[in-house]
């Protein structure tokens, strides 16, 4: 087993530390696990937006970056925000994973933690600001990005799965209110039915993306705190 941790100290004889990064990779005969804590920075995750007219981007109030977490939480997270004036704005983060077995079938599952300021059963323009903001998990052989208007990967439309993406939950969380005045933590763990089936590129790489596909025609601001990807050879 190999373990890469943030820091430059030798933890134990079975732990190999190679530099001061914040990516955790656990490797074994059956699983590759990649863990990212955004309190340590962005760690090569990039942010993108799609399903909106680029020429009118200013009215979408698009923002992103590592930001201090809202009141009630310590540390920082990856904040992504946008006003869904097109009724289908997709806000996502993406990262290329390397070092996998080339041209190999994998099953990918996800554990995701983020902060939401919308409670359950809230009313909103076009749809609920919570349940109508769908969280998606997807993959791509090449970099996922907006092409003309839509994402260049078949992610599906709002509540629908795509051939390379699954709906794994929504933005609403218990404990938050419909006034959007208090953030609460929410964790999503993919079920076996939500896991992705994919084949790596010939160089052992693959792109993953995680985002919100919105049917709520208002402002959504999400703070991602951690991502854990688990890849199992098929």
Secondary structure, 3 states (H helix, E strand, C coil): CEECCCCCCCCCCCCCCCCCCCEEEEECCCCEEEEEEHHHCCCCCEEEEECCCHHHHHHHCCEEEEEECCCCCCCEEEEEEEECCCCCCEEEEEEEECCCCCCCEEEEEEEEEEEECCCCCCCCCCCCCCCCEEEEEEEECCCCCEECCEECCCCCCCCCCECCEEEEEECCCCCCCCCCCCCEEEEEECCHHHCEEEECCCCCCEEEEEEEEECCCCEEEEEEEEEEEEEEEC
